[in-house]
Amino acid sequence: MDEGQTKGQLEAKIAALATTFEREQMGRGPSEARAWIIEDMVLIRLKSVLTPAEERLKPDSKGRYLLKQVRTRLLETSRGILEEAIETLTGVSAISFHSDLSIRTGEQILLFTLTEDLEARFRK
């Protein structure tokens, strides 16, 4: 983590990282990305992550189920990339990674639990 940067600046870098990850690993970036550092967690909200092909699967219940399975599996197999990037940006290791995708809205939530309270560094 760069000394002297604000919490907001680090959150912006994390959001940019998530956008780049989505583009490179999933083939399309979100329309909007926001990140928050909350104690020992990093929360990332990505809007409109579904590709046009994925959007066409939404009306069908089997399509929604398949889409959620594939997206979850892709994130799980790429989680090391995300965790390493989060550690590089923050200087703190991730303990766990959680994610969910709303097929209805195309919104995705990523949550990293860290080994220490990162937000405490900005309270000084």
C-alpha positions in Angstrom: 0.0 0.0 0.0 1.3 3.4 -0.9 2.0 5.5 2.2 0.2 8.8 2.2 -2.8 7.7 0.1 -6.3 8.2 1.4 -8.8 5.5 2.1 -10.8 6.8 -0.9 -7.8 6.6 -3.2 -7.2 3.0 -2.2 -10.9 2.2 -2.7 -10.7 3.7 -6.2 -7.7 1.6 -7.0 -9.5 -1.5 -5.8 -12.5 -0.7 -7.9 -10.3 -0.2 -11.0 -8.6 -3.5 -10.3 -12.0 -5.3 -10.2 -13.0 -3.6 -13.5 -9.7 -4.7 -15.1 -10.2 -8.3 -13.8 -13.7 -8.5 -15.2 -12.5 -7.3 -18.6 -9.6 -9.6 -18.8 -11.0 -12.7 -17.2 -14.7 -12.5 -18.0 -14.6 -10.7 -21.3 -16.5 -7.6 -20.3 -16.1 -4.9 -17.7 -18.9 -3.6 -15.5 -20.7 -0.3 -16.2 -19.8 0.9 -12.7 -17.5 -0.4 -9.9 -17.3 0.8 -6.3 -15.2 -0.5 -3.5 -15.3 0.0 0.3 -12.8 -0.8 3.0 -14.8 -1.8 6.1 -12.6 -2.8 9.0 -11.1 -6.1 7.9 -13.1 -6.4 4.8 -13.0 -5.1 1.2 -16.4 -5.0 -0.4 -16.7 -4.5 -4.2 -20.0 -3.8 -6.1 -20.0 -4.2 -9.8 -23.0 -3.2 -11.9 -24.0 -4.6 -15.3 -21.4 -7.4 -15.5 -23.4 -9.7 -17.8 -22.4 -10.0 -21.5 -25.0 -9.7 -24.2 -25.0 -13.5 -24.6 -25.5 -14.0 -20.9 -28.4 -11.5 -21.0 -30.1 -13.8 -23.4 -30.1 -16.6 -20.9 -32.0 -14.5 -18.2 -35.6 -15.3 -19.3 -35.0 -19.1 -19.1 -34.8 -20.7 -15.6 -32.3 -23.3 -16.8 -30.3 -20.5 -18.4 -30.2 -18.5 -15.1 -29.1 -21.6 -13.2 -26.4 -22.3 -15.7 -25.2 -18.7 -15.8 -24.9 -18.5 -12.1 -23.0 -21.8 -12.0 -20.6 -20.8 -14.7 -19.9 -17.4 -13.3 -19.4 -18.8 -9.8 -17.0 -21.5 -11.2 -15.0 -18.9 -13.2 -14.6 -16.7 -10.1 -13.5 -19.6 -8.0 -10.8 -20.7 -10.5 -9.6 -17.1 -10.8 -9.8 -16.2 -7.1 -6.0 -16.4 -6.7 -5.5 -13.6 -9.2 -7.9 -11.4 -7.3 -6.5 -12.2 -3.9 -2.9 -11.6 -5.0 -3.9 -8.2 -6.6 -5.8 -7.2 -3.4 -2.7 -8.1 -1.3 -0.4 -6.1 -3.7 -2.6 -3.0 -3.5 -3.4 -3.2 0.3 -0.4 -4.9 1.8 -2.8 -7.3 3.6 -3.6 -10.9 2.8 -7.1 -12.2 2.2 -8.4 -14.9 4.5 -11.5 -15.7 2.5 -13.4 -14.6 -0.6 -17.2 -14.5 -1.1 -19.2 -13.5 -4.1 -22.8 -13.4 -5.4 -24.3 -12.4 -8.7 -27.9 -11.1 -9.2 -29.0 -12.5 -12.6 -32.0 -10.1 -12.5 -30.0 -6.9 -12.2 -26.6 -8.1 -13.5 -25.0 -6.8 -10.3 -22.1 -8.7 -8.7 -20.8 -8.4 -5.1 -17.2 -9.4 -4.2 -16.2 -9.6 -0.5 -12.7 -10.2 0.8 -12.0 -10.9 4.5 -8.5 -9.7 5.4 -5.9 -10.8 8.0 -6.1 -7.4 9.7 -8.3 -4.3 10.1 -7.2 -2.3 7.0 -9.5 0.6 7.8 -7.6 1.1 11.1 -4.6 2.3 9.1 -6.7 5.3 7.9 -7.9 6.3 11.4 -4.5 7.5 12.6 
